[in-house]
Amino acid sequence: MHKAIPIAAIRVGKRHRKDLGNIRPLARSIQEIGLLHPVVIRPDGVLIAGERRLGAVKLLGWNKRA
């Protein structure tokens, strides 16, 4: 099980994907269905996977990684 941490504490390092595309539909889906797969971070708070999901939950105003 993962620990809830502040969204603001998640750091995004250098990424391969430059264009995240339109994250509004993803945010709507998360709002309607929920976050089915949480973002993955290292113990030091660096994002491993889920930059689009991170952007979507920020758009929704979430404060903590669920």
C-alpha positions, 0 to 999 in steps of 0.5 A, spaced: 500 500 500 502 506 498 502 512 503 498 519 501 503 524 500 502 532 498 501 532 490 506 539 491 512 534 494 512 530 487 518 532 483 518 531 475 525 530 473 527 529 465 522 526 461 521 522 454 514 525 453 514 532 452 507 533 450 502 531 455 496 532 450 489 534 452 489 532 460 482 534 461 478 528 458 483 524 463 481 529 469 474 528 467 474 520 467 478 520 474 473 525 477 467 520 474 470 513 476 476 515 480 484 514 480 484 507 478 492 506 478 496 512 482 502 515 480 508 511 481 514 515 485 520 513 488 521 514 496 525 521 495 518 523 491 521 523 484 515 521 479 517 514 475 510 513 472 504 517 471 505 524 469 499 525 465 495 522 471 499 527 475 497 533 471 490 531 471 489 530 479 492 537 479 487 540 474 482 537 479 485 541 485 487 534 489 492 536 494 494 529 496 496 523 492 491 518 493 
